[in-house]
Amino acid sequence: MVERKQDYFRVPITMPSNMVSFLENLGIECKKSGGHKIANTMIVRSAIRLLMDLDLDISGIKSEEELEDRIKEAAKRY
């Protein structure tokens, strides 16, 4: 299935400045290494696609830190 831009939804998210800086720098580093600058939204969509592929157990999670640990565990198994 081909996705079109008009099929996308705008999703406001909040994050600390160090995460925003990381996204910006990651996108810029792509360009410095011979590619194109990657948009923040493209990086986030790619990360979400990866999460969709993981066998992620989210049962009983009560904190962001716990979710991060579960994601790391699932990534190791991937």
N, C-alpha and C positions, 0 to 999 in steps of 0.2 A: 504494500500500500504506500503510495506516494503522499507525503504530507505537504500541504501548501501553507504558506504563511497565514492565510486567512483562517486556517483551522486551529491556529495557536491561540492560547489564552494568556493574558497578562496576569502574572502572579506576583504580587508584592511580597518581598521577603526582607527581613532585617538580619544584619550580621555585624559583628564588630569590625572596626576599621582594619585590623590586621588581616582578616579574611578577604576584605575587599581589595586590599593591597596585593595579597597573594594572587587573586584572580587576575588583576590588572597586569602584574608582573609575569604571570604564566602566559597570558596572551601576547605580551610584548616579546617575551623570550622566544616564542614560536617564530616571530618575524625576524629576530636577530639571527636565528639559526637557519635562515634560508626559506622559511615558509611565509605564511601570511599572518597578520595579527588575528588572533582568535578572540571573538567577542565573549564577554562574560556569560551571556545567555547560552552560547554554544558549549562552553565548558560545563555549566550547570546541567544542561540537557544531557550531555555525555555521561556525567556522573550519575544522573538519575537512571539512564539506560543501563549502566553497570549495576546499580542497585536492583533493577528489575530482573536482571539475570542471576543474581545471587540467591542462594537458598537461605534467606534471612529469617531467623526465628525472632519475632518481635513480641512474643508472649511475655506478659508480666513486666515489661519495661516501664520504669518510672522516672527516668532522667535522660537528659541528652548524653551524658557520659556513658550511661549503660547502653544506649543505642549505639554510640560510637564503638564501644567494645564488641557488641554483637556484629556490627558491620565488619570490623577487623577480623573476627573469627570466621565469618562467612567468606571473606575475601581470601583467607588462608586456605580454605577448603576448595575454593573455586579453581 
